[in-house]
C-alpha cells in the first residue's frame, strides 16, 4: 500500500506524521511518499492534497504534470483527501477570487467553493464540529479557511459551520476545509484510511 502526499507546498510533514500515527493506531502498514514531480502519482493507492496557497498550488500541479495524474487516479477510483487549499483545488467551481486569479482547479467534486469563506478578520479559529461519520464532536482547526457554498446531489455533506459546508465526500474524494493534521485527533485520517483499506 502506497499513500502519496502532494509535497509542492503546505503542511506536508504534518500530514505524513498524522498518516503514520493513524496507521500505527490501526496496526496497518503503508509507504508514505512525498510527491514533488510527475511520475509518482500513478504508483499510489491513495493521495492527500494538503493546505497551502491554492493559486500557487494549482499552477505548480499543472507545471509539474501532476494535475493530470491526479485526475487519472481519481478516474481509477483512488481515494483522495484534500484539506483547506486541497478542498478548493478539488472543486468544479470557485468564487470571484478564484476566477479573478484564473486559478486552476482539478474539477473532481461537484462543488462550488468560497476561497476565504470566513473572512480575513477571523483568519484562524477552532470549532467543535458535529461530523456525521464520527460519534462525538471533532475539534477542528481553521486557518483562513475556505468552504463549500453549493454542491450537487452526489455530494454527501459531513459537517457544517453556520451555512457553510466544511466537510464533504463524493465517491472516492474526501474534502475538509480545516486541518486535521494539526490536531491529535486521528479520527478523520482514520476515516480516510477506511476508504483506502476498504
C-alpha positions as CSV (number, residue, x, y, z in Angstrom):
1,X,0.0,0.0,0.0
2,X,1.4,3.4,-1.0
3,X,-0.1,6.8,0.1
4,X,1.2,9.9,-1.7
5,X,1.1,13.3,-0.2
6,X,1.4,16.1,-2.7
7,X,4.5,17.9,-1.4
8,X,4.8,21.0,-3.6
9,X,3.8,23.4,-0.8
10,X,1.8,23.4,2.5
11,X,1.5,21.2,5.6
12,X,3.3,18.2,4.1
13,X,5.3,16.8,7.0
14,X,2.3,17.2,9.4
15,X,0.2,15.1,7.1
16,X,2.9,12.5,6.8
17,X,3.2,12.3,10.6
18,X,-0.6,12.1,11.0
19,X,-0.9,9.3,8.5
20,X,1.9,7.4,10.2
21,X,0.2,7.9,13.6
22,X,-3.1,6.8,12.2
23,X,-1.6,3.7,10.5
24,X,0.1,2.8,13.8
25,X,-3.2,3.1,15.7
26,X,-4.9,0.6,13.4
27,X,-1.9,-1.7,13.1
28,X,-1.6,-1.3,9.3
29,X,1.5,-0.6,7.3
30,X,1.8,1.6,4.2
31,X,4.6,3.5,2.5
32,X,4.1,7.3,2.7
33,X,5.7,9.2,-0.2
34,X,6.1,12.9,-0.7
35,X,5.2,13.8,-4.3
36,X,7.1,16.7,-5.9
37,X,7.3,15.7,-9.5
38,X,5.2,13.8,-12.1
39,X,5.6,10.0,-12.4
40,X,4.9,9.1,-8.8
41,X,1.1,9.5,-8.5
42,X,0.3,6.5,-10.8
43,X,2.1,4.2,-8.3
44,X,0.0,5.4,-5.3
45,X,-3.1,3.7,-3.8
46,X,-4.3,6.9,-2.1
47,X,-3.5,10.7,-2.3
48,X,-3.5,13.6,0.0
49,X,-3.7,17.2,-1.2
50,X,-2.6,19.4,1.8
51,X,-3.3,23.0,2.6
52,X,-1.1,25.9,1.3
53,X,-1.7,28.8,-1.1
54,X,-4.3,27.3,-3.5
55,X,-3.4,29.5,-6.5
56,X,0.3,28.7,-6.3
57,X,-0.5,25.0,-5.6
58,X,-2.8,24.8,-8.6
59,X,-0.4,26.3,-11.1
60,X,2.5,24.1,-9.8
61,X,0.4,21.0,-10.1
62,X,-0.1,21.8,-13.8
63,X,3.5,22.9,-14.3
64,X,4.9,19.7,-12.8
65,X,2.5,17.5,-14.7
66,X,0.8,16.2,-11.5
67,X,-2.7,17.6,-12.1
68,X,-3.5,15.2,-15.0
69,X,-2.1,12.3,-13.0
70,X,-4.4,13.2,-10.1
71,X,-7.4,13.3,-12.5
72,X,-6.4,9.9,-13.9
73,X,-6.0,8.5,-10.3
74,X,-9.5,9.8,-9.5
75,X,-10.9,8.1,-12.5
76,X,-9.4,4.8,-11.4
77,X,-11.1,5.2,-8.0
78,X,-8.0,6.0,-6.0
79,X,-9.1,7.6,-2.6
80,X,-8.2,11.3,-2.4
81,X,-8.3,13.6,0.6
82,X,-8.0,17.4,0.2
83,X,-7.6,19.7,3.2
84,X,-8.0,23.5,3.2
85,X,-6.5,24.5,-0.2
86,X,-6.9,20.9,-1.2
87,X,-10.7,21.4,-0.8
88,X,-10.5,24.4,-3.2
89,X,-8.5,22.5,-5.8
90,X,-10.9,19.5,-5.9
91,X,-13.9,21.8,-6.7
92,X,-15.6,22.2,-10.1
93,X,-16.2,25.9,-9.5
94,X,-14.8,28.7,-7.4
95,X,-15.8,32.2,-6.3
96,X,-14.9,35.5,-7.9
97,X,-11.4,35.4,-6.3
98,X,-10.8,32.0,-8.0
99,X,-12.0,33.4,-11.3
100,X,-10.0,36.7,-11.0
101,X,-6.7,34.9,-10.4
102,X,-7.5,32.3,-13.1
103,X,-6.9,29.6,-10.6
104,X,-6.6,26.1,-11.9
105,X,-9.0,23.6,-10.4
106,X,-9.0,19.8,-10.6
107,X,-12.8,19.7,-11.2
108,X,-13.2,16.4,-9.3
109,X,-16.0,17.3,-6.9
110,X,-19.4,18.7,-7.8
111,X,-18.9,21.7,-5.5
112,X,-18.6,25.5,-5.7
113,X,-16.2,27.0,-3.1
114,X,-15.7,30.3,-1.4
115,X,-11.9,30.7,-1.1
116,X,-12.0,32.9,2.1
117,X,-15.4,31.9,3.4
118,X,-14.7,33.0,7.0
119,X,-13.1,36.3,6.1
120,X,-9.6,37.6,6.8
121,X,-10.6,39.1,10.2
122,X,-11.1,35.6,11.5
123,X,-8.1,34.1,9.9
124,X,-7.7,31.3,12.4
125,X,-10.2,29.7,14.8
126,X,-11.1,26.4,16.3
127,X,-14.6,25.0,16.3
128,X,-16.2,21.9,17.8
129,X,-17.8,20.2,14.8
130,X,-20.5,17.6,14.6
131,X,-19.3,15.3,11.9
132,X,-21.8,12.8,10.7
133,X,-19.3,10.0,10.4
134,X,-17.9,10.5,13.9
135,X,-19.5,9.5,17.2
136,X,-18.6,12.6,19.1
137,X,-17.6,16.3,18.3
138,X,-14.4,17.0,16.5
139,X,-12.2,20.0,17.4
140,X,-11.3,21.4,14.0
141,X,-8.5,24.0,13.3
142,X,-9.4,26.5,10.6
143,X,-6.7,28.7,9.1
144,X,-8.0,31.3,6.6
145,X,-10.4,28.6,5.6
146,X,-12.4,28.0,2.5
147,X,-15.9,26.4,2.5
148,X,-18.3,24.7,0.1
149,X,-21.2,27.0,-0.7
150,X,-23.0,24.9,-3.3
151,X,-22.9,21.2,-4.1
152,X,-24.5,18.6,-6.3
153,X,-26.8,15.8,-5.4
154,X,-24.0,13.2,-5.3
155,X,-22.1,15.2,-2.6
156,X,-22.5,13.9,0.9
157,X,-22.3,16.7,3.5
158,X,-20.4,15.6,6.6
159,X,-20.3,18.8,8.6
160,X,-21.2,22.5,8.5
161,X,-20.3,25.7,10.3
162,X,-23.3,28.0,10.1
163,X,-24.4,27.9,6.4
164,X,-21.0,26.7,5.2
165,X,-20.1,23.1,4.4
166,X,-16.7,22.3,5.8
167,X,-16.5,18.6,5.3
168,X,-17.9,16.6,2.4
169,X,-17.3,13.5,0.3
170,X,-18.2,12.4,-3.2
171,X,-17.3,8.9,-4.3
172,X,-13.6,8.4,-3.6
173,X,-13.0,12.0,-2.6
174,X,-13.0,13.5,0.9
175,X,-12.7,17.3,1.3
176,X,-12.1,19.1,4.6
177,X,-12.0,22.9,4.9
178,X,-9.8,22.6,8.1
179,X,-6.5,21.0,9.1
180,X,-6.9,17.5,10.7
181,X,-3.2,17.1,10.6
182,X,-2.8,19.9,13.2
183,X,-4.7,18.0,15.9
184,X,-4.0,14.9,17.9
185,X,-7.5,13.5,16.9
186,X,-6.8,11.0,14.2
187,X,-10.4,10.0,13.5
188,X,-10.7,11.8,10.2
189,X,-7.4,10.4,9.0
190,X,-8.7,7.0,10.2
191,X,-11.9,7.6,8.2
192,X,-9.8,8.3,5.1
193,X,-7.7,5.1,5.8
194,X,-11.0,3.2,5.9
195,X,-11.6,4.4,2.3
196,X,-8.0,3.3,1.4
197,X,-8.0,-0.1,3.0
198,X,-11.7,-0.8,2.2
